[in-house]
Amino acid sequence: MERSVHDHVLLSYSVRCRDKEIHLHTMYLDGNASEYTDVVFSGVLAYHFENDNLNTIFFDIAEVPVRQIYAEHKALFDRLKNYGWPEVNYTSEEHLLQTVEQRGVRGYELSSSYGLYGWVWAQSMAVNEADAPQA
């Protein structure tokens, strides 16, 4: 069975710029038992998170087409294009999307029941069992 982050609390996240990775550290509480899961996005090209209220409860992380993310957030892309975001030198919308697809980039949408949501363009996502964080 594939690991899920449904109803997991976000403990922390880190953006590793040089490695082009984003790590989400999560925990699921079930009575007295805790389950820890790390989500790692690799080959990150762009991301956008909103509403981090420091108490996030995830609903899901789903793969969606990069074109869908672009269409839903076109104004954001237009506004930030001249600031080097995303890190692709492109001349048109179609040029950007073709370049992203040629690089094997996928879209991932983070939804929450409460708190942080957003999306990531990355080459891959791994959902792994993790150890409890050190105190």
C-alpha positions in Angstrom: 0.0 0.0 0.0 1.3 3.4 -0.9 2.1 5.7 2.0 -0.2 8.7 2.4 0.0 12.1 4.2 -3.8 12.3 4.7 -4.5 13.8 8.1 -0.8 14.3 8.8 0.4 17.3 10.7 3.2 19.3 9.0 6.1 19.4 11.5 8.5 21.3 9.3 9.6 21.8 5.8 12.9 22.8 4.2 13.9 24.1 0.9 17.4 22.9 -0.2 18.2 25.4 -2.9 21.5 24.0 -4.1 20.1 20.5 -4.2 16.8 21.6 -5.8 14.8 19.7 -3.2 11.9 20.4 -0.8 11.4 18.2 2.3 8.2 18.0 4.2 8.4 16.4 7.6 5.0 15.1 8.8 3.4 13.2 11.7 0.2 11.3 12.0 -1.2 10.8 15.5 -3.4 7.8 16.2 -4.1 7.6 19.9 -0.7 7.1 21.6 1.0 6.0 18.4 2.8 8.3 16.0 3.7 7.7 12.4 6.3 10.0 10.8 6.5 10.5 7.0 8.9 12.6 4.9 7.9 13.8 1.5 10.8 14.7 -0.8 10.5 16.6 -4.0 13.6 16.3 -6.2 14.6 18.3 -9.2 12.4 21.2 -8.1 12.0 23.9 -10.8 9.3 26.1 -9.1 7.0 26.0 -6.1 4.4 28.2 -4.4 3.1 27.7 -0.9 0.4 29.8 0.8 -1.4 30.0 4.1 1.3 28.4 6.4 -0.5 28.9 9.7 2.1 26.7 11.6 -0.7 24.2 12.3 -1.1 22.5 8.9 -3.1 19.3 8.5 -2.7 17.8 5.0 -5.5 16.4 3.0 -3.5 15.1 0.1 -0.6 15.6 -2.3 -1.7 14.7 -5.8 0.1 14.7 -9.1 -1.5 17.1 -11.6 -0.4 18.2 -15.1 2.1 21.1 -15.1 -0.2 22.8 -17.7 -3.1 22.7 -15.2 -0.9 24.4 -12.5 0.2 27.0 -15.1 -3.3 27.8 -16.2 -4.6 28.1 -12.6 -1.6 30.4 -11.6 -0.9 32.2 -14.9 -1.1 35.7 -13.2 1.7 34.6 -10.8 3.9 33.3 -13.6 3.3 36.6 -15.6 4.1 38.7 -12.5 7.3 36.9 -11.6 8.7 36.1 -15.1 11.1 39.1 -15.1 12.5 38.1 -11.7 13.9 34.8 -13.0 11.0 32.7 -11.7 10.8 30.0 -12.7 14.4 29.5 -13.5 13.7 28.9 -17.2 14.6 31.3 -20.0 11.5 31.3 -22.1 9.9 33.5 -24.7 6.2 32.4 -24.6 3.8 30.3 -22.5 4.1 27.4 -24.9 7.9 27.6 -24.8 7.9 27.5 -21.0 5.6 24.5 -20.9 7.5 22.6 -23.6 10.8 23.2 -21.8 9.3 22.0 -18.5 7.9 18.9 -20.0 11.1 18.1 -21.9 13.0 18.3 -18.5 10.6 15.6 -17.1 9.0 18.0 -14.6 5.7 17.0 -13.1 3.2 19.0 -11.1 2.2 18.2 -7.5 -0.6 19.9 -5.7 -0.7 20.1 -1.9 -4.1 20.4 -0.3 -4.8 20.7 3.3 -7.8 20.4 5.7 -6.2 23.3 7.6 -3.2 25.5 6.8 -0.6 25.4 4.1 -1.5 24.6 0.5 0.2 25.1 -2.8 2.0 23.3 -5.6 5.5 22.1 -6.7 7.0 21.6 -10.1 9.6 18.8 -9.7 11.0 15.8 -11.5 10.0 13.4 -8.8 8.3 13.0 -5.4 9.0 10.3 -2.8 6.9 9.6 0.3 9.0 7.7 2.9 8.7 6.4 6.4 10.7 8.6 8.7 12.1 8.5 12.2 10.7 10.7 15.0 12.5 14.1 15.0 15.2 14.6 17.5 14.2 16.6 20.6 
